Amino acid sequence: MERSITVRPPQSVAEMRGVWQVNVRCWVEAYDHILPDDALPDPDDTPDDDTLHKRFEYANMLDETDSGRYVVAVDESTPGDETGVVGFAATRWGDETKSFVDDDDAGLWVIYVDPARWGEGIGSSLLDDVTSAVPSRYDHLVLETFADNHAAQQFYRTKEFEVVERAETDVGGDTYHAVIMARSLGE
């Protein structure tokens, strides 16, 4: 069966549940060698509909207020009641950015692809979409990742990101080494 992936803004709270599921699978797969088990999300601890609705509203607010772009990658060949969400990504700029993002830069807030779908080009499609939405007034796209997340750093390097700073990040009250990576948004 040929798979058709569509990258677009989320269209429902159900898709945000799919986002949450992808996020959990990614954290467990990508960070199990970095974070202790108690810092990893519990796949059985599902957020309630109100929480998912707030996340859906926030994703839509980014586009509506021109302060970011939030998209999902949906496998349109997914049968039945499943959401088909196989990845998601978001950029933010202006007041919505993290502290390590300068005023003249935009931030890659998040990008995750279901580990079962790594290597299919979904991450590249997500990154291309959210990057193309960044207004031309911003010079760089900046992100933070764990220093020990070598797979992510390799992906970002293939997309012309470079390490520009070493940092620390807090997860669950513990501090971990991180790197700040950036790439030019100019021609």
KAGIFEN-V292697 format. One record per pair of residues at least 24 apart in sequence whose ideal C-beta (glycine too) atoms are under 10 Angstrom apart, sorted by sequence separation. I is the first residue (numbers start at 1). GAP is how many residues later the second one is. D is the distance in Angstrom with one decimal. If there is no record, write none. Layout:
BEGIN
I;GAP;D + I;GAP;D
END
This chain:
BEGIN
67;24;9.6 + 68;24;3.9 + 69;24;9.2 + 87;24;7.6 + 88;24;6.1 + 89;24;8.7 + 106;24;9.1 + 140;24;8.6 + 144;24;10.0 + 145;24;8.9 + 157;24;8.2 + 159;24;6.7 + 160;24;7.5 + 20;25;9.9 + 21;25;8.5 + 67;25;6.3 + 68;25;6.3 + 87;25;6.1 + 88;25;8.4 + 106;25;8.5 + 144;25;6.3 + 146;25;8.8 + 156;25;5.3 + 20;26;7.2 + 67;26;6.3 + 68;26;8.2 + 86;26;9.7 + 87;26;3.8 + 88;26;9.8 + 108;26;9.4 + 153;26;6.9 + 156;26;9.6 + 157;26;9.6 + 20;27;5.8 + 66;27;8.5 + 67;27;5.1 + 86;27;6.6 + 87;27;6.3 + 106;27;9.1 + 107;27;9.5 + 149;27;9.8 + 152;27;9.6 + 156;27;7.9 + 62;28;6.7 + 66;28;8.1 + 67;28;6.8 + 68;28;5.5 + 86;28;4.7 + 106;28;4.5 + 127;28;8.7 + 131;28;8.6 + 148;28;7.8 + 153;28;7.1 + 17;29;7.4 + 59;29;8.7 + 62;29;8.3 + 65;29;8.7 + 67;29;4.6 + 68;29;8.6 + 85;29;8.1 + 105;29;9.3 + 106;29;7.9 + 123;29;9.5 + 127;29;8.8 + 147;29;7.5 + 148;29;7.0 + 149;29;8.8 + 152;29;9.1 + 17;30;7.8 + 62;30;6.6 + 65;30;9.5 + 67;30;8.9 + 86;30;8.2 + 87;30;7.0 + 146;30;5.9 + 147;30;3.8 + 148;30;9.2 + 149;30;8.7 + 16;31;8.5 + 20;31;8.8 + 59;31;7.2 + 62;31;9.4 + 65;31;8.5 + 86;31;4.9 + 87;31;9.6 + 106;31;9.4 + 107;31;9.5 + 124;31;8.5 + 128;31;9.0 + 146;31;7.1 + 147;31;5.7 + 148;31;9.7 + 17;32;8.6 + 20;32;6.9 + 58;32;9.3 + 106;32;4.4 + 111;32;8.1 + 123;32;6.2 + 127;32;6.0 + 146;32;5.7 + 147;32;5.2 + 16;33;9.5 + 19;33;8.5 + 87;33;9.4 + 89;33;9.6 + 104;33;7.6 + 105;33;5.7 + 106;33;8.7 + 107;33;9.5 + 108;33;5.5 + 110;33;9.0 + 118;33;8.3 + 123;33;9.8 + 145;33;6.5 + 146;33;7.9 + 18;34;9.9 + 62;34;6.9 + 86;34;8.4 + 88;34;9.9 + 89;34;7.9 + 104;34;6.3 + 105;34;5.8 + 106;34;7.4 + 107;34;7.4 + 108;34;7.0 + 109;34;8.1 + 111;34;9.8 + 124;34;8.5 + 127;34;9.7 + 144;34;5.3 + 145;34;6.1 + 14;35;9.6 + 16;35;8.8 + 17;35;5.7 + 20;35;7.9 + 61;35;9.1 + 87;35;4.7 + 103;35;9.2 + 104;35;5.0 + 105;35;4.4 + 106;35;5.5 + 107;35;5.4 + 108;35;4.0 + 109;35;9.6 + 123;35;9.9 + 124;35;7.3 + 143;35;9.9 + 144;35;7.3 + 145;35;8.6 + 13;36;6.3 + 16;36;4.4 + 19;36;7.3 + 86;36;6.0 + 87;36;6.6 + 89;36;9.1 + 90;36;9.2 + 91;36;9.2 + 102;36;9.3 + 103;36;9.9 + 104;36;7.8 + 105;36;7.1 + 106;36;7.2 + 107;36;6.7 + 108;36;8.8 + 123;36;8.8 + 143;36;9.0 + 144;36;5.5 + 145;36;6.7 + 13;37;9.5 + 15;37;9.2 + 16;37;7.7 + 19;37;9.0 + 69;37;9.3 + 89;37;3.8 + 101;37;9.4 + 102;37;8.2 + 105;37;5.0 + 106;37;10.0 + 107;37;8.4 + 108;37;9.5 + 118;37;9.1 + 143;37;7.3 + 144;37;7.7 + 13;38;9.7 + 14;38;8.3 + 16;38;9.1 + 17;38;9.5 + 58;38;9.5 + 68;38;8.1 + 73;38;10.0 + 87;38;8.2 + 88;38;7.0 + 89;38;6.4 + 91;38;9.3 + 92;38;9.5 + 102;38;7.8 + 142;38;6.4 + 143;38;5.4 + 13;39;4.9 + 16;39;4.9 + 17;39;9.7 + 67;39;9.9 + 68;39;8.5 + 70;39;8.3 + 73;39;9.7 + 75;39;9.1 + 87;39;5.5 + 89;39;9.6 + 91;39;4.3 + 101;39;8.7 + 142;39;7.2 + 143;39;7.6 + 12;40;9.5 + 13;40;5.2 + 16;40;4.7 + 19;40;8.4 + 69;40;9.6 + 70;40;8.6 + 71;40;9.7 + 73;40;7.1 + 86;40;9.7 + 89;40;7.1 + 90;40;6.3 + 91;40;6.9 + 93;40;9.5 + 101;40;9.1 + 102;40;7.5 + 112;40;9.9 + 141;40;9.1 + 142;40;4.5 + 143;40;9.0 + 12;41;9.9 + 13;41;9.6 + 15;41;7.7 + 16;41;9.5 + 68;41;7.1 + 73;41;8.8 + 89;41;4.8 + 91;41;9.6 + 93;41;6.4 + 94;41;9.3 + 97;41;9.9 + 101;41;4.9 + 111;41;8.7 + 140;41;9.9 + 141;41;6.7 + 142;41;8.4 + 13;42;8.3 + 14;42;9.3 + 16;42;9.5 + 75;42;8.0 + 88;42;9.6 + 89;42;9.2 + 91;42;6.5 + 92;42;9.6 + 93;42;7.0 + 100;42;6.7 + 101;42;8.8 + 113;42;9.5 + 140;42;4.6 + 141;42;5.5 + 13;43;5.1 + 16;43;7.3 + 90;43;9.8 + 91;43;5.8 + 94;43;9.9 + 100;43;9.0 + 101;43;9.0 + 139;43;9.1 + 140;43;6.5 + 141;43;8.2 + 12;44;7.2 + 13;44;9.4 + 15;44;9.2 + 73;44;8.4 + 93;44;8.7 + 94;44;9.2 + 98;44;8.4 + 100;44;6.1 + 111;44;8.8 + 140;44;5.8 + 141;44;5.7 + 10;45;8.7 + 11;45;9.0 + 75;45;9.8 + 93;45;5.7 + 97;45;8.2 + 98;45;9.1 + 99;45;9.8 + 111;45;9.3 + 139;45;6.9 + 140;45;5.9 + 10;46;6.1 + 98;46;6.9 + 139;46;6.1 + 140;46;8.7 + 9;47;9.9 + 62;47;9.0 + 73;47;9.6 + 75;47;8.9 + 91;47;9.3 + 138;47;5.8 + 139;47;6.8 + 73;48;9.9 + 93;48;9.4 + 108;48;8.6 + 137;48;9.6 + 138;48;9.7 + 10;49;5.3 + 11;49;9.6 + 73;49;5.0 + 136;49;7.7 + 9;50;6.8 + 10;50;7.7 + 22;50;8.7 + 73;50;8.5 + 91;50;6.9 + 135;50;9.3 + 136;50;8.7 + 9;51;6.9 + 19;51;9.2 + 22;51;8.9 + 91;51;9.9 + 108;51;9.8 + 134;51;5.9 + 73;52;6.4 + 91;52;9.4 + 131;52;8.6 + 9;53;8.9 + 19;53;6.3 + 73;53;5.6 + 108;53;8.6 + 132;53;9.9 + 9;54;6.1 + 18;54;7.2 + 71;54;9.2 + 72;54;8.5 + 131;54;7.3 + 71;55;6.3 + 16;56;8.6 + 18;56;8.1 + 73;56;8.7 + 127;56;10.0 + 15;57;5.7 + 71;58;5.2 + 15;59;7.3 + 71;59;6.1 + 9;60;8.0 + 10;60;6.9 + 12;60;10.0 + 18;60;9.3 + 69;60;7.2 + 70;60;7.8 + 9;61;6.3 + 10;61;7.6 + 11;61;8.3 + 21;61;9.7 + 22;61;9.5 + 26;61;8.9 + 69;61;4.8 + 9;62;5.8 + 10;62;4.9 + 21;62;8.1 + 23;62;9.9 + 26;62;9.7 + 68;62;8.2 + 69;62;8.7 + 71;62;8.5 + 8;63;6.0 + 9;63;7.4 + 11;63;8.7 + 22;63;5.9 + 69;63;8.4 + 70;63;9.5 + 7;64;5.3 + 8;64;6.8 + 10;64;8.9 + 18;64;7.7 + 19;64;8.4 + 21;64;7.3 + 22;64;6.8 + 69;64;3.7 + 100;64;9.5 + 6;65;9.6 + 7;65;7.3 + 8;65;8.6 + 18;65;3.4 + 20;65;9.1 + 22;65;6.2 + 23;65;7.7 + 68;65;7.9 + 69;65;7.6 + 100;65;7.4 + 6;66;8.6 + 7;66;5.2 + 8;66;7.1 + 17;66;6.5 + 18;66;7.0 + 19;66;5.7 + 22;66;6.3 + 68;66;8.8 + 6;67;7.3 + 7;67;7.8 + 14;67;8.4 + 16;67;8.7 + 18;67;2.9 + 66;67;9.3 + 100;67;6.6 + 5;68;5.4 + 6;68;5.1 + 14;68;9.3 + 15;68;5.0 + 17;68;8.2 + 18;68;8.3 + 19;68;8.8 + 20;68;9.6 + 62;68;9.9 + 99;68;9.9 + 5;69;7.0 + 6;69;8.3 + 14;69;5.3 + 15;69;8.2 + 16;69;8.5 + 18;69;9.7 + 19;69;4.8 + 66;69;7.4 + 100;69;9.4 + 4;70;9.0 + 5;70;5.9 + 6;70;5.6 + 13;70;10.0 + 14;70;10.0 + 15;70;5.5 + 18;70;8.4 + 63;70;8.1 + 4;71;7.2 + 5;71;7.3 + 12;71;7.8 + 14;71;8.9 + 19;71;9.9 + 62;71;9.3 + 98;71;9.8 + 3;72;5.6 + 4;72;4.4 + 5;72;9.0 + 11;72;9.7 + 16;72;9.1 + 3;73;7.9 + 4;73;5.8 + 10;73;9.3 + 15;73;8.8 + 108;73;8.7 + 3;74;5.2 + 4;74;9.9 + 108;74;9.4 + 2;75;7.2 + 3;75;8.9 + 10;75;8.0 + 107;75;9.8 + 108;75;9.2 + 1;76;5.9 + 105;77;7.2 + 1;78;9.8 + 6;78;8.7 + 10;78;7.7 + 100;78;9.1 + 5;79;9.1 + 101;79;8.9 + 106;79;7.2 + 4;80;9.8 + 7;80;8.3 + 100;80;5.3 + 102;80;9.4 + 105;80;8.3 + 3;81;9.8 + 5;81;6.9 + 7;81;9.4 + 101;81;9.2 + 5;82;8.3 + 7;82;8.4 + 30;82;8.3 + 98;82;9.7 + 100;82;9.7 + 3;83;8.8 + 29;83;9.9 + 26;84;9.8 + 26;85;9.5 + 27;85;8.3 + 29;85;9.1 + 30;85;7.3 + 26;86;4.2 + 29;86;4.1 + 23;87;8.1 + 25;87;8.4 + 26;87;7.3 + 28;87;8.3 + 29;87;9.1 + 24;88;9.6 + 25;88;9.6 + 26;88;7.3 + 30;88;9.4 + 23;89;5.7 + 25;89;5.8 + 26;89;6.3 + 29;89;8.6 + 22;90;5.6 + 25;90;5.6 + 19;91;9.4 + 22;91;7.3 + 23;91;9.7 + 25;91;7.7 + 22;92;4.9 + 25;92;9.9 + 26;92;9.4 + 19;93;8.3 + 21;93;8.2 + 22;93;8.8 + 22;94;9.8 + 22;95;9.0 + 18;96;9.3 + 35;111;8.3 + 5;112;8.8 + 34;112;5.2 + 33;113;9.7 + 34;113;8.8 + 35;113;9.6 + 3;114;8.9 + 34;114;4.9 + 5;115;7.8 + 7;115;8.3 + 30;115;9.6 + 31;115;6.9 + 33;115;6.9 + 34;115;6.5 + 5;116;8.2 + 30;116;8.6 + 33;116;9.0 + 3;117;8.0 + 5;117;6.0 + 31;117;8.8 + 33;117;9.7 + 7;118;5.2 + 31;118;7.2 + 3;119;9.8 + 6;119;9.3 + 7;119;6.0 + 30;119;6.3 + 5;120;6.6 + 7;120;9.9 + 9;120;9.7 + 5;121;9.5 + 7;121;8.2 + 8;121;8.3 + 30;121;6.7 + 31;121;9.9 + 7;122;4.7 + 29;122;9.5 + 30;122;7.0 + 7;123;8.9 + 26;126;9.9 + 40;131;9.6 + 39;132;5.4 + 40;132;9.4 + 39;133;4.4 + 38;134;7.2 + 39;134;9.0 + 36;135;9.4 + 39;135;7.0 + 35;136;6.1 + 36;136;8.2 + 38;136;9.8 + 34;137;8.9 + 35;137;7.8 + 39;137;9.2 + 36;138;7.7 + 35;139;8.2 + 31;140;8.5 + 35;141;7.4 + 34;142;6.7 + 34;143;9.3 + 27;144;9.8 + 31;145;9.4
END
